[in-house]
Structure formats: C-alpha cells, structure tokens
Amino acid sequence: MNEYFTQEDEGIFAEQERLKKEAEEAKKQDELLDAEFAKIMRSAGGRKALRWVLNLAGTNESVTSVEPVRMAILSGRRDVGLALAQRLTKADAELFGMLMKEAE
C-alpha cells in the first residue's frame, strides 16, 4: 500500500473489475443467444415453431376482460410473447419480418 490508497480502496477497485467482467460475460451470453435465435429463424421449420409460440402467447390478441384475474393472466402471457418478439427482432430483424410475413 502507499500513502494514497488503503487496503479498503483496493477492494473497491477489485469490485469494479468484477462487475465489469460480469457485464462483459452477460453481453457475450446475450450475443450468443441472439445468434441461436437467428439460426432457428433461418429455417422454415424454425420460423413455424416460433410463430406457434407467439400465437400461443396471444401476442396479437387483446387482453381486455371484465374478470380481473383473467385479464392479469392474459396480460402476463402476452408480455412473454412480446418479449420473445422483441428478442427475435434484436437477433435478426429481417428474419423476424420474414417470420411475420409468412404468418399472413
């Protein structure tokens, strides 16, 4: 140690370095997941399977209901579908556009 830094200061820097490494690893895993989704969307069968999941999630359906519990369930289900659609768009917007066009 020197007169400017204490042992406690070194712990702070170590924590910052650990957080930086964790963020880099999370970004790497995120990019790998995007690549996997893009790989799935490259095949007609993969796009068909993802369309089925999006339809199952009720992505393009209303969640309005007079029953609060039913509306909460439908909303949660739709949120999962919307999160998947957002992720697929991030992975490859062109392939996701193809997936949606094939659904028409």
Sequence and secondary structure as in RCSB ss.txt:
>XXXX:A:sequence
MNEYFTQEDEGIFAEQERLKKEAEEAKKQDELLDAEFAKIMRSAGGRKALRWVLNLAGTNESVTSVEPVRMAILS
GRRDVGLALAQRLTKADAELFGMLMKEAE
>XXXX:A:secstr
  SS  HHHHHHHHHHHHHHHHHHHHHHHHHHHHHHHHHHHTSHHHHHHHHHHHHHTTTTS    SSHHHHHHHH
HHHHHHHHHHHHHHHH HHHHHHHHHHT 
